[in-house]
Amino acid sequence: MKTTQLLTIGLLSLVLGACASSNSGAVYSRDEARRVQTVKTGVVESVRQVKLEGTKTPIGTVAGAAVGGVAGSSLGNGDGNIVGAVIGAVVGGLAGSALEEGLTRKDALEITVKVDGGALVAIVQEADEQFKAGDKVRLIESGGTTRVSH
């Protein structure tokens, strides 16, 4: 039974990781391809490390509840199995939700840029590219999304 539970948790982790979307400055959605994007230039004023919260979809909750229900049903006999399954499903659902959020949480940067012309803007994106104060950068805007790049 322990091996099955470990395999299920491992599979759940892979599924949740695959569900995570990207907020990287280097990743574009299919909808953004072949669309005109506005480019502004500026200078980085400051950079601050922040966290992007993880996703909170029903997938983690449902998968956790299923695993917890199966594990809980192995406790006791008769009515004990039912009670164990219900408690296991509730606890598993909460744990699955927390696991999903934790696995999909990402390191990010809050990049404050003084745009040529004087405006000061801040953009948060995944920390997959390094920026420092004084860097000349481009702000690429498309459909309400802005990204910073060198």
MDAnalysis code that builds the backbone (N, CA, C; Angstrom):
import MDAnalysis as mda
import numpy as np

u = mda.Universe.empty(450, n_residues=150, atom_resindex=np.repeat(np.arange(150), 3), trajectory=True)
u.add_TopologyAttr("name", ["N", "CA", "C"] * 150)
u.add_TopologyAttr("resid", np.arange(1, 151))
u.add_TopologyAttr("resname", ["MET", "LYS", "THR", "THR", "GLN", "LEU", "LEU", "THR", "ILE", "GLY", "LEU", "LEU", "SER", "LEU", "VAL", "LEU", "GLY", "ALA", "CYS", "ALA", "SER", "SER", "ASN", "SER", "GLY", "ALA", "VAL", "TYR", "SER", "ARG", "ASP", "GLU", "ALA", "ARG", "ARG", "VAL", "GLN", "THR", "VAL", "LYS", "THR", "GLY", "VAL", "VAL", "GLU", "SER", "VAL", "ARG", "GLN", "VAL", "LYS", "LEU", "GLU", "GLY", "THR", "LYS", "THR", "PRO", "ILE", "GLY", "THR", "VAL", "ALA", "GLY", "ALA", "ALA", "VAL", "GLY", "GLY", "VAL", "ALA", "GLY", "SER", "SER", "LEU", "GLY", "ASN", "GLY", "ASP", "GLY", "ASN", "ILE", "VAL", "GLY", "ALA", "VAL", "ILE", "GLY", "ALA", "VAL", "VAL", "GLY", "GLY", "LEU", "ALA", "GLY", "SER", "ALA", "LEU", "GLU", "GLU", "GLY", "LEU", "THR", "ARG", "LYS", "ASP", "ALA", "LEU", "GLU", "ILE", "THR", "VAL", "LYS", "VAL", "ASP", "GLY", "GLY", "ALA", "LEU", "VAL", "ALA", "ILE", "VAL", "GLN", "GLU", "ALA", "ASP", "GLU", "GLN", "PHE", "LYS", "ALA", "GLY", "ASP", "LYS", "VAL", "ARG", "LEU", "ILE", "GLU", "SER", "GLY", "GLY", "THR", "THR", "ARG", "VAL", "SER", "HIS"])
u.atoms.positions = np.array([
    [0.826, -1.195, 0.000],
    [0.000, 0.000, 0.000],
    [0.870, 1.259, 0.000],
    [1.970, 1.270, 0.744],
    [2.854, 2.441, 0.815],
    [3.424, 2.771, -0.568],
    [3.820, 1.770, -1.325],
    [4.374, 1.998, -2.660],
    [3.339, 2.650, -3.562],
    [2.111, 2.199, -3.503],
    [1.036, 2.789, -4.304],
    [0.819, 4.245, -3.930],
    [0.827, 4.536, -2.646],
    [0.638, 5.916, -2.200],
    [1.780, 6.806, -2.672],
    [3.007, 6.318, -2.562],
    [4.152, 7.114, -3.006],
    [4.099, 7.354, -4.517],
    [3.738, 6.338, -5.282],
    [3.612, 6.505, -6.731],
    [2.508, 7.498, -7.073],
    [1.405, 7.431, -6.349],
    [0.293, 8.360, -6.591],
    [0.709, 9.780, -6.285],
    [1.399, 9.999, -5.179],
    [1.865, 11.341, -4.819],
    [2.874, 11.849, -5.850],
    [3.759, 10.986, -6.301],
    [4.723, 11.373, -7.338],
    [4.034, 11.764, -8.629],
    [3.033, 10.985, -9.035],
    [2.280, 11.290, -10.250],
    [1.512, 12.597, -10.093],
    [0.933, 12.809, -8.924],
    [0.226, 14.056, -8.641],
    [1.173, 15.247, -8.769],
    [2.386, 15.113, -8.257],
    [3.364, 16.199, -8.342],
    [3.704, 16.525, -9.787],
    [3.873, 15.501, -10.616],
    [4.165, 15.722, -12.035],
    [3.017, 16.412, -12.748],
    [1.792, 15.976, -12.464],
    [0.616, 16.581, -13.096],
    [0.494, 18.039, -12.703],
    [0.669, 18.343, -11.429],
    [0.554, 19.718, -10.962],
    [1.650, 20.589, -11.548],
    [2.850, 20.067, -11.648],
    [3.945, 20.828, -12.246],
    [3.682, 21.135, -13.703],
    [3.065, 20.209, -14.412],
    [2.755, 20.414, -15.821],
    [1.653, 21.452, -16.012],
    [0.813, 21.651, -15.007],
    [-0.290, 22.608, -15.104],
    [0.159, 24.040, -14.890],
    [1.353, 24.228, -14.381],
    [1.812, 25.576, -14.064],
    [2.041, 26.380, -15.328],
    [1.535, 27.604, -15.336],
    [1.774, 28.483, -16.469],
    [3.035, 29.292, -16.197],
    [3.535, 29.946, -17.230],
    [4.769, 30.691, -17.086],
    [4.515, 32.187, -17.108],
    [5.202, 32.892, -16.241],
    [5.184, 34.346, -16.231],
    [6.582, 34.872, -16.520],
    [7.299, 34.121, -17.337],
    [8.649, 34.471, -17.727],
    [8.619, 35.563, -18.783],
    [9.635, 36.398, -18.778],
    [9.755, 37.408, -19.818],
    [10.106, 36.805, -21.165],
    [10.560, 35.552, -21.173],
    [10.995, 34.914, -22.410],
    [9.968, 33.918, -22.967],
    [8.822, 33.748, -22.309],
    [7.825, 32.785, -22.769],
    [6.595, 33.528, -23.273],
    [6.205, 33.216, -24.480],
    [5.034, 33.838, -25.102],
    [3.922, 32.806, -25.241],
    [2.683, 33.260, -25.111],
    [1.551, 32.376, -25.365],
    [1.352, 32.262, -26.875],
    [0.620, 31.265, -27.303],
    [0.331, 31.109, -28.736],
    [-0.421, 32.319, -29.275],
    [-1.290, 32.902, -28.454],
    [-2.067, 34.063, -28.894],
    [-1.203, 35.292, -29.147],
    [-0.028, 35.356, -28.507],
    [0.846, 36.517, -28.677],
    [1.695, 36.436, -29.938],
    [1.802, 35.254, -30.509],
    [2.616, 35.086, -31.718],
    [1.987, 35.842, -32.884],
    [2.837, 36.446, -33.687],
    [2.451, 37.145, -34.912],
    [1.519, 38.328, -34.650],
    [1.630, 38.931, -33.495],
    [0.856, 40.131, -33.168],
    [1.817, 41.294, -32.997],
    [1.367, 42.471, -33.358],
    [2.172, 43.670, -33.162],
    [2.310, 43.933, -31.668],
    [3.521, 44.242, -31.252],
    [3.796, 44.556, -29.858],
    [4.454, 45.925, -29.794],
    [4.083, 46.707, -28.807],
    [4.657, 48.030, -28.625],
    [5.924, 47.904, -27.792],
    [6.987, 48.570, -28.220],
    [8.259, 48.507, -27.499],
    [8.626, 49.904, -27.005],
    [8.937, 49.985, -25.718],
    [9.441, 51.216, -25.108],
    [10.808, 50.890, -24.526],
    [11.625, 51.886, -24.394],
    [12.935, 51.674, -23.788],
    [13.030, 52.474, -22.503],
    [13.938, 52.053, -21.642],
    [14.124, 52.736, -20.375],
    [15.320, 52.195, -19.632],
    [15.457, 52.636, -18.396],
    [16.574, 52.239, -17.541],
    [16.008, 51.682, -16.236],
    [16.561, 50.560, -15.790],
    [16.123, 49.943, -14.533],
    [16.503, 50.850, -13.366],
    [15.517, 51.199, -12.557],
    [15.735, 52.017, -11.349],
    [16.048, 51.118, -10.161],
    [15.295, 50.010, -10.030],
    [15.515, 49.098, -8.904],
    [14.953, 47.720, -9.252],
    [15.460, 46.729, -8.533],
    [15.006, 45.346, -8.699],
    [14.805, 44.766, -7.300],
    [13.671, 44.122, -7.112],
    [13.357, 43.520, -5.814],
    [12.897, 42.089, -6.033],
    [13.430, 41.160, -5.236],
    [13.005, 39.764, -5.340],
    [11.656, 39.605, -4.664],
    [10.743, 38.926, -5.362],
    [9.404, 38.650, -4.845],
    [9.042, 37.212, -5.190],
    [7.886, 36.759, -4.766],
    [7.380, 35.417, -5.090],
    [6.085, 35.554, -5.874],
    [5.909, 34.716, -6.893],
    [4.626, 34.586, -7.580],
    [3.897, 33.443, -6.900],
    [2.686, 33.700, -6.422],
    [1.943, 32.631, -5.757],
    [1.670, 31.508, -6.752],
    [1.512, 30.312, -6.229],
    [1.237, 29.153, -7.068],
    [-0.209, 29.118, -7.527],
    [-0.479, 28.218, -8.445],
    [-1.841, 28.080, -8.958],
    [-2.729, 27.438, -7.907],
    [-4.014, 27.728, -8.003],
    [-5.002, 27.185, -7.066],
    [-6.191, 26.690, -7.877],
    [-5.966, 25.606, -8.607],
    [-7.023, 25.024, -9.417],
    [-7.671, 23.876, -8.650],
    [-8.809, 23.384, -9.107],
    [-9.436, 22.233, -8.444],
    [-8.633, 20.935, -8.608],
    [-7.675, 20.916, -9.501],
    [-6.926, 19.680, -9.772],
    [-6.231, 19.168, -8.516],
    [-5.521, 20.050, -7.808],
    [-4.816, 19.623, -6.592],
    [-5.768, 19.120, -5.527],
    [-6.875, 19.818, -5.356],
    [-7.859, 19.435, -4.342],
    [-8.481, 18.086, -4.664],
    [-8.921, 17.912, -5.905],
    [-9.580, 16.659, -6.301],
    [-8.615, 15.482, -6.244],
    [-7.405, 15.684, -6.772],
    [-6.428, 14.591, -6.746],
    [-6.051, 14.233, -5.314],
    [-5.856, 15.245, -4.473],
    [-5.533, 14.986, -3.068],
    [-6.663, 14.280, -2.345],
    [-7.906, 14.680, -2.644],
    [-9.068, 14.039, -2.020],
    [-9.163, 12.573, -2.439],
    [-8.891, 12.291, -3.707],
    [-8.940, 10.911, -4.190],
    [-7.889, 10.054, -3.483],
    [-6.665, 10.566, -3.417],
    [-5.592, 9.819, -2.749],
    [-5.911, 9.653, -1.262],
    [-6.358, 10.732, -0.617],
    [-6.692, 10.666, 0.811],
    [-7.858, 9.740, 1.086],
    [-8.861, 9.736, 0.222],
    [-10.008, 8.849, 0.390],
    [-9.623, 7.386, 0.289],
    [-8.781, 7.076, -0.691],
    [-8.313, 5.688, -0.850],
    [-7.481, 5.274, 0.356],
    [-6.572, 6.159, 0.758],
    [-5.722, 5.830, 1.911],
    [-6.562, 5.705, 3.184],
    [-7.526, 6.614, 3.383],
    [-8.359, 6.591, 4.578],
    [-9.282, 5.393, 4.643],
    [-9.695, 4.876, 3.485],
    [-10.619, 3.736, 3.473],
    [-9.961, 2.452, 3.963],
    [-8.640, 2.450, 4.025],
    [-7.947, 1.246, 4.500],
    [-7.918, 1.173, 6.030],
    [-8.419, 2.224, 6.682],
    [-8.450, 2.234, 8.153],
    [-9.738, 1.600, 8.655],
    [-9.645, 0.798, 9.671],
    [-10.818, 0.222, 10.324],
    [-11.555, -0.800, 9.480],
    [-12.717, -1.220, 10.004],
    [-13.583, -2.193, 9.326],
    [-14.996, -1.636, 9.284],
    [-15.787, -2.040, 8.325],
    [-17.192, -1.643, 8.245],
    [-17.353, -0.145, 8.146],
    [-18.091, 0.430, 9.143],
    [-18.314, 1.877, 9.155],
    [-17.003, 2.649, 9.311],
    [-16.001, 2.039, 9.929],
    [-14.687, 2.675, 10.090],
    [-14.055, 2.976, 8.751],
    [-14.293, 2.099, 7.763],
    [-13.778, 2.335, 6.415],
    [-14.393, 3.596, 5.809],
    [-15.701, 3.757, 6.005],
    [-16.408, 4.909, 5.437],
    [-15.933, 6.201, 6.105],
    [-15.864, 6.186, 7.425],
    [-15.408, 7.367, 8.164],
    [-13.967, 7.694, 7.782],
    [-13.142, 6.664, 7.707],
    [-11.741, 6.866, 7.310],
    [-11.626, 7.450, 5.909],
    [-12.473, 6.966, 4.993],
    [-12.452, 7.472, 3.621],
    [-12.861, 8.935, 3.567],
    [-13.892, 9.298, 4.317],
    [-14.367, 10.694, 4.329],
    [-13.301, 11.612, 4.931],
    [-12.785, 11.232, 6.082],
    [-11.742, 12.053, 6.716],
    [-10.508, 12.122, 5.819],
    [-10.131, 10.982, 5.246],
    [-8.976, 10.955, 4.339],
    [-9.182, 11.850, 3.122],
    [-10.411, 11.864, 2.589],
    [-10.708, 12.701, 1.423],
    [-10.614, 14.185, 1.770],
    [-11.142, 14.572, 2.927],
    [-11.085, 15.981, 3.342],
    [-9.638, 16.409, 3.570],
    [-8.906, 15.628, 4.359],
    [-7.508, 15.958, 4.648],
    [-6.683, 15.922, 3.356],
    [-6.923, 14.916, 2.523],
    [-6.206, 14.813, 1.250],
    [-6.498, 15.980, 0.325],
    [-7.752, 16.429, 0.301],
    [-8.117, 17.589, -0.522],
    [-7.386, 18.838, -0.081],
    [-7.336, 19.072, 1.221],
    [-6.612, 20.232, 1.747],
    [-5.116, 20.120, 1.452],
    [-4.571, 18.926, 1.657],
    [-3.145, 18.719, 1.401],
    [-2.829, 18.860, -0.091],
    [-3.699, 18.327, -0.949],
    [-3.486, 18.427, -2.396],
    [-3.515, 19.866, -2.877],
    [-4.423, 20.653, -2.316],
    [-4.502, 22.063, -2.671],
    [-3.232, 22.802, -2.254],
    [-2.774, 22.550, -1.031],
    [-1.551, 23.188, -0.528],
    [-0.334, 22.730, -1.325],
    [-0.298, 21.448, -1.676],
    [0.811, 20.907, -2.463],
    [0.869, 21.566, -3.838],
    [-0.281, 21.708, -4.477],
    [-0.323, 22.356, -5.795],
    [0.201, 23.787, -5.705],
    [-0.274, 24.537, -4.723],
    [0.157, 25.930, -4.593],
    [1.660, 26.006, -4.341],
    [2.177, 25.139, -3.491],
    [3.606, 25.149, -3.181],
    [4.474, 24.736, -4.349],
    [4.040, 23.728, -5.096],
    [4.834, 23.243, -6.229],
    [4.858, 24.222, -7.396],
    [3.835, 25.044, -7.521],
    [3.767, 25.957, -8.660],
    [4.179, 27.387, -8.296],
    [4.563, 27.624, -7.044],
    [5.065, 28.945, -6.622],
    [6.416, 29.187, -7.295],
    [6.684, 30.435, -7.691],
    [7.924, 30.737, -8.409],
    [8.608, 31.977, -7.864],
    [9.934, 31.994, -7.992],
    [10.708, 33.190, -7.679],
    [10.478, 34.200, -8.795],
    [10.370, 35.469, -8.426],
    [10.111, 36.514, -9.415],
    [10.868, 37.778, -9.047],
    [10.831, 38.737, -9.967],
    [11.449, 40.033, -9.756],
    [10.417, 41.126, -9.976],
    [10.440, 42.124, -9.120],
    [9.690, 43.348, -9.355],
    [10.719, 44.334, -9.902],
    [10.566, 44.680, -11.179],
    [11.544, 45.519, -11.867],
    [10.923, 46.904, -12.077],
    [11.517, 47.913, -11.449],
    [11.040, 49.282, -11.618],
    [11.900, 49.946, -12.690],
    [11.222, 50.490, -13.714],
    [11.918, 51.054, -14.877],
    [11.490, 52.497, -15.075],
    [12.478, 53.361, -15.308],
    [12.195, 54.741, -15.712],
    [12.188, 54.739, -17.235],
    [10.986, 54.869, -17.779],
    [10.795, 54.815, -19.225],
    [11.315, 56.112, -19.834],
    [11.940, 55.990, -21.014],
    [12.374, 57.186, -21.727],
    [11.161, 58.097, -21.881],
    [11.266, 59.322, -21.427],
    [10.133, 60.238, -21.428],
    [9.688, 60.545, -20.013],
    [10.187, 59.786, -19.024],
    [9.953, 60.155, -17.645],
    [9.054, 59.284, -16.800],
    [8.186, 58.476, -17.388],
    [7.278, 57.654, -16.575],
    [8.056, 56.598, -15.797],
    [7.546, 56.258, -14.625],
    [8.138, 55.219, -13.790],
    [7.126, 54.084, -13.688],
    [7.525, 52.878, -14.102],
    [6.622, 51.721, -14.079],
    [7.304, 50.556, -13.380],
    [6.489, 49.647, -12.860],
    [7.008, 48.431, -12.234],
    [6.330, 47.229, -12.880],
    [7.129, 46.231, -13.220],
    [6.634, 44.996, -13.836],
    [7.165, 43.826, -13.011],
    [6.299, 42.853, -12.741],
    [6.707, 41.638, -12.041],
    [6.719, 40.496, -13.043],
    [7.832, 39.765, -13.092],
    [7.937, 38.594, -13.963],
    [8.874, 37.590, -13.315],
    [8.818, 36.340, -13.816],
    [9.667, 35.291, -13.258],
    [11.126, 35.710, -13.282],
    [11.876, 35.216, -12.314],
    [13.284, 35.576, -12.162],
    [14.176, 34.662, -12.995],
    [13.912, 34.583, -14.291],
    [14.721, 33.722, -15.156],
    [15.758, 34.527, -15.940],
    [15.762, 35.836, -15.750],
    [16.729, 36.716, -16.384],
    [17.131, 37.738, -15.324],
    [18.394, 38.078, -15.253],
    [18.858, 38.988, -14.209],
    [18.876, 40.434, -14.691],
    [18.455, 41.346, -13.817],
    [18.460, 42.781, -14.082],
    [19.075, 43.474, -12.876],
    [19.713, 44.629, -13.131],
    [20.245, 45.428, -12.034],
    [20.025, 46.899, -12.357],
    [20.038, 47.726, -11.320],
    [19.852, 49.165, -11.505],
    [20.872, 49.682, -12.510],
    [20.393, 50.511, -13.429],
    [21.259, 51.084, -14.461],
    [21.206, 50.357, -15.791],
    [20.658, 49.125, -15.821],
    [20.556, 48.378, -17.090],
    [19.607, 49.090, -18.044],
    [20.015, 49.193, -19.327],
    [19.097, 49.669, -20.354],
    [18.236, 48.468, -20.750],
    [16.908, 48.664, -20.775],
    [15.986, 47.560, -21.066],
    [14.903, 48.002, -22.035],
    [14.193, 46.993, -22.530],
    [13.021, 47.216, -23.378],
    [11.795, 46.748, -22.620],
    [10.709, 47.499, -22.726],
    [9.414, 47.075, -22.210],
    [8.588, 46.685, -23.422],
    [8.157, 45.444, -23.465],
    [7.397, 44.932, -24.600],
    [5.963, 44.732, -24.143],
    [5.039, 45.465, -24.781],
    [3.631, 45.442, -24.383],
    [2.793, 44.810, -25.477],
    [1.895, 43.921, -25.050],
    [0.997, 43.253, -25.990],
    [-0.247, 42.794, -25.252],
    [-1.381, 43.318, -25.630],
    [-2.655, 42.860, -25.074],
    [-2.753, 42.897, -23.574],
    [-2.246, 43.938, -22.938],
    [-2.346, 44.048, -21.492],
    [-1.202, 43.380, -20.746],
    [-0.315, 42.715, -21.439],
    [0.846, 42.067, -20.826],
    [2.084, 42.866, -21.167],
    [2.901, 43.130, -20.155],
    [4.179, 43.822, -20.376],
    [5.291, 42.956, -19.827],
    [6.373, 42.863, -20.565],
    [7.544, 42.107, -20.123],
    [8.786, 42.978, -20.267],
    [9.798, 42.693, -19.471],
    [11.062, 43.424, -19.517],
    [12.096, 42.503, -20.136],
    [12.904, 43.057, -21.058],
    [13.995, 42.264, -21.639],
    [15.191, 43.167, -21.889],
    [16.350, 42.542, -22.032],
    [17.587, 43.291, -22.328],
    [17.647, 43.628, -23.792],
])
